[in-house]
Amino acid sequence: MNLRVPSIQHDDCDELAALCKAGGDPLRLNVLRVLANDSFGVLELAQIFGMGQSGMSHHLKVLAQAELVATRREGNAIFYRRALPHTELLGGKLHAALLEEVDNLTLPADVQSRIGQVHGQRAAASQDFFSRVAEKFRAQQDLIAGLPQYRDSVVALLDKLGFGESATAIEVGPGDGAFLPELARRFMHVTALDNSPAMLELARQVCEREALGNVSLQLADALNGVSLTADCVVLNMVLHHFAAPADALRHMAVLLKPGGSLLVTELCSHNQSWAKEACGDLWLGFEQDDLARWATAAGLVPGESLYVGLRNGFQIQVRHFQRPAGDTHHR
Ligand SMILES: C[S@@+](CC[C@H](N)C(=O)[O-])C[C@H]1O[C@@H](n2cnc3c(N)ncnc32)[C@H](O)[C@@H]1O
């Protein structure tokens, strides 16, 4: 007699089981927590959790198979980030609930301090780049997207926002200072903040040449202890040099007065990894949704956006985010 057992469809169960299994481990939960607002390479995560690369690779593979993390290539490195839950799909609600619970976890102090070390290493790589390339900065920058390609869009957005006569501005990372004359014309006072003495010297020369009497230059790390505030903060092609861009937007929000505007010009996500070597970029552009999500998490409200397509295939996004006028809390 031929006894054939009917086959059971396990596929759906398998998917849910993979999700539960991936979430059923303290280390993996902490990895998800660490990835809340940042993305890291496998070596960085291994450093953050004080373990070997192969052990971390195994855990990331389990998380990736359960679609709890996604990968993105940045040059030669692969960066891991959280995958967004799709609540309409099988397991999506569980995924969303898991992330919500994970976000309430406090990371162990040693993990937090090692995240700081990784950010420090990224920042040092970026600063080292600008100290080496100051002289050929403009040529290097123009390889991808130079100020002439986004100047008009930023100016159009600035003019549309219609700042008052007494309004002030901060430009973070002015580079060689080429945008400062536009700001100086539109604001009563402008502060240019840069953490590279070599770049600030180039900006100083512009101020001198153009007799910009209302611009002050400040050598400072914009992410560390700046106590200024202004009606407008401009960040042109700087965010992709910051070690932790989501955190950086929180710092930028603190520089805004209530009702103030943050203007961010950035590359859209791209896959031209040579930009890391040639232009010192830590990130290969940004997804439009990520910028809006990070800005919202920083208490800002997304406003208008302009997009500029370039002949070399890159796309630039010029974004406006506003601090609500009623948000008068000291941050
Ligand atoms: C690619 S350049 C952008 C220059 C200019 N905004 C433009 O659009 O051409 C980035 C600038 O940000 C500065 N920078 C990077 N990290 C910084 C930080 N943490 N604080 C202040 N300036 C920073 C660099 O020194 C450099 O001048």
The ligand as an SDF file (V2000), in Angstrom:
LIG
                    3D

 27 29  0  0  0  0  0  0  0  0999 V2000
   32.0720   69.3960    0.9230 C   0  0  0  0  0  0  0  0  0  0  0  0
   32.4360   70.7820    1.8780 S   0  0  0  0  0  0  0  0  0  0  0  0
   31.0440   71.7860    1.5090 C   0  0  0  0  0  0  0  0  0  0  0  0
   31.4350   73.1780    1.2110 C   0  0  0  0  0  0  0  0  0  0  0  0
   30.3380   74.1580    0.8240 C   0  0  0  0  0  0  0  0  0  0  0  0
   29.2550   74.2020    1.7660 N   0  0  0  0  0  0  0  0  0  0  0  0
   29.8560   73.9260   -0.5800 C   0  0  0  0  0  0  0  0  0  0  0  0
   28.6540   73.7460   -0.7730 O   0  0  0  0  0  0  0  0  0  0  0  0
   30.6770   73.9000   -1.4850 O   0  0  0  0  0  0  0  0  0  0  0  0
   32.1830   70.3000    3.5480 C   0  0  0  0  0  0  0  0  0  0  0  0
   32.6610   71.3090    4.5660 C   0  0  0  0  0  0  0  0  0  0  0  0
   32.1660   70.9200    5.8470 O   0  0  0  0  0  0  0  0  0  0  0  0
   33.2110   71.0820    6.7990 C   0  0  0  0  0  0  0  0  0  0  0  0
   32.9190   70.1930    7.9440 N   0  0  0  0  0  0  0  0  0  0  0  0
   32.9270   68.8350    7.9630 C   0  0  0  0  0  0  0  0  0  0  0  0
   32.6050   68.3860    9.1870 N   0  0  0  0  0  0  0  0  0  0  0  0
   32.3770   69.4920    9.9660 C   0  0  0  0  0  0  0  0  0  0  0  0
   32.0030   69.6820   11.3410 C   0  0  0  0  0  0  0  0  0  0  0  0
   31.8020   68.6400   12.1590 N   0  0  0  0  0  0  0  0  0  0  0  0
   31.8420   70.9510   11.8020 N   0  0  0  0  0  0  0  0  0  0  0  0
   32.0490   72.0160   10.9790 C   0  0  0  0  0  0  0  0  0  0  0  0
   32.4080   71.8910    9.6810 N   0  0  0  0  0  0  0  0  0  0  0  0
   32.5620   70.6480    9.1730 C   0  0  0  0  0  0  0  0  0  0  0  0
   34.4830   70.7380    6.0200 C   0  0  0  0  0  0  0  0  0  0  0  0
   35.6380   71.2530    6.6510 O   0  0  0  0  0  0  0  0  0  0  0  0
   34.1810   71.3960    4.6820 C   0  0  0  0  0  0  0  0  0  0  0  0
   34.5490   72.7530    4.6830 O   0  0  0  0  0  0  0  0  0  0  0  0
  1  2  1  0
  2  3  1  0
  2 10  1  0
  3  4  1  0
  4  5  1  0
  5  6  1  0
  5  7  1  0
  7  8  2  0
  7  9  1  0
 10 11  1  0
 11 12  1  0
 11 26  1  0
 12 13  1  0
 13 14  1  0
 13 24  1  0
 14 15  1  0
 14 23  1  0
 15 16  2  0
 16 17  1  0
 17 18  1  0
 17 23  2  0
 18 19  1  0
 18 20  2  0
 20 21  1  0
 21 22  2  0
 22 23  1  0
 24 25  1  0
 24 26  1  0
 26 27  1  0
M  CHG  2   2   1   9  -1
M  END
$$$$
